[in-house]
Amino acid sequence: MQSPICALLGIEFPLLAFSHCRDVVVAVSKAGGMGVFGAAALPPERLEEELAWIDAHIGGKPYGVDLIVPNSFAGKGEASTAGPAIPDAHRDFAAGLLARHGIDTAGLDEAMAARQSFGDNMHADGAAQLLEVAFRHPIRLIANALGVPPPLMLDLGKRHNVPVAALVGTRDHALSQVRAGVDILVVAGGEAGGHCGEVATMVLVPEVAAAVAAVGANTPILAAGGIVTGRQMAAAMAMGAHGAWCGSVWLTTAEAETNPVVKDKMLAASARDTVRSKSRTGKPSRQLRSPWTDAWEVEGAPRPLPMPLQSLVAEPALRKVDKLSEGGHEGAKQLATYWVGQGVGLMNEAMSAGQVVQAFKEDWVAACERLNAFIGD
């Protein structure tokens, strides 16, 4: 395909798959797209293990790594600490919510303390360690979420000839990234799963495309946010994107790391079964609605802590929920949730990651042919 994304990344089809699952990354890259491994929560030694596995199984195909180095978070500029500063009210609220659903909360405090490495990864020294690991491998893309990439990421990208991508949710954010020298803009609308802004993809993509052109830049754009089909990808490219960045659509694939209980919920969900909430990370992120997300919105609930502290509260509790739900615990099955975008309403069939890529290609071609038919002879 004649897309600058394909030329820049050395891929056949400009479909990028963000996933925390190494199997999905490999499958998508082998199918002609590009897998991007989400590594934000991993300590350096685990990232080394995961990337070594990808190298051994991907057959030389291009892949990327995605990190979260936000421009603002609690404790930025301070030395990382030995333990999380979690208020008792938040600990008690999470524990009480689990208990009301019949879940034993023994060991929850210890699990919250062990989660500290996620916060450490956001500090300059922690991020530098992850970047050092990533660039020891033959990655073809490094991506940053939640702000302008740190200078070290941009410098390493140039030094290793690896394009740097950044996620944006507004026109102004996009222009800031262009000025910083980012190579690819991932323009994510509010329909997206995970961290997202408020502007819809249908509006944001052409707005950013026009703004980038107006300043004389030619930075390629990947559209993101609710895109789970080839026809949506074609529509985004008609609006000025050069390809698509997708995360949610891989969550129901055979290879995905998703809890099987949550997979079933997603396959049955509509677009209205998601909610944009700070209850998981401290920044707005879209996830599957459940009693967990609802509880943080009721009057009297503690306000979610700023990133990364809210993750120290939420992730240990939700991991316990996942484990118990897979064993058939009814209360845990009710609470079970995960990040997913509004495109979940179109995710109705379980497939392999490779089959999803093929379906995207076929649907993209059909959409382009449909548009061409309107032109006539």
Steps between C-alpha positions, in 0.01 A plus 500: 500500500624850416483643852788688663441282807582187299813657357615635836446176693565244229157337520246381245179644646484816722319333791678521836394282790559623852499201736637389835517148357816394320308235304274767349803713409660210314180391327415848369851568373508163323163579338632820339415761762717603794472387859589753771574355841356694795775496762402773746442277803803273458827526691811500277581133552151392396511725194828335401337156524196603296697668222743209479202268452357726228837508322512120502150455358427794269714382209673833446175692447484858634349570840492786750489580871262738678582667833317746725718795596236765580572871508329526839447258784516492878861511614651608169841655556539326833710195574294181486406378844515163670125478550176648364326789674147361491244660734320262733166614359589365156642174633188449710266589215658248261508230768139570597385478140663159461361380833145598401538264206618214719873536427759435772729804518788331684832607350356799316719756679813302419396477135450877488853553628642258243336704223741788570715410197232641270546843656877464490486443123359850454795671665794599282728228630236226467402608149868514400548139609205385290624696200845347538345153489274582205782637284711190556247321281424546127188710557369709211284738702500653848178665617413718798158557649383798706713782374806609307765225508792572732816632330677169561237310300524745211882492509514120508251481215717720281818318603357157416293616200181390676189715443343650812121508528285688750132481587298823487141586586479863388614720214730701729662184634567388145672829410713477814612153391584624151711781646679248723601295195275194541497279190144360518185641661252251646182707499271336756137600531289472811353168385834334568562245771754590763612860542307735274379856466155636432504580127350236272717328239272620219582860594853467633666327204410761233562781749853378571568424133403855404703653783813302413471598134445865595838519675673343200570164666454158344501289818308177428181442695361177640132522594391337825187484708213258440656356183440125484420445130664565165218728389564725801868500414416601142274778627778633722744495208246687290506769772878540490651209693765273347403187690347380827616423853270254675498352847154377594441270203781266607357446850253233386748312281615148580852621583401789729585513869146607586320320781257253329215635713570851371534371143148360523374829641661689213356272233153563646547873566363799312674832450306635799656245735822699536577792729772766505626510858801588717431202727775280357805723441416849627468636147189461282502160332219307332418156634225242514237614747458286812411547868868594551478802268154595625605499866763771449236733353243491782463783749729451796759295312858627529621693199748294297861578583731659242709275278677275592353465850154390387657208314657388827148476641317358199732249336560267797129492573406434137765233459347319797161544331634354175650195667186420698265566207686249286433247775126567485461737798170680432583825679831525316330429167273798560790732586728385217590775255778610264584785270305499175367759256151564371583287198429204728144513366637378164718228655254212487708206378805335654783470248876460493713815470606398150136458397425849631777647282366314196146620575630857521666469161191357331264751661735788413506400132121459492454844656731663244314327216170624646630856502636472147159384381354836604733677257370311197652503153 
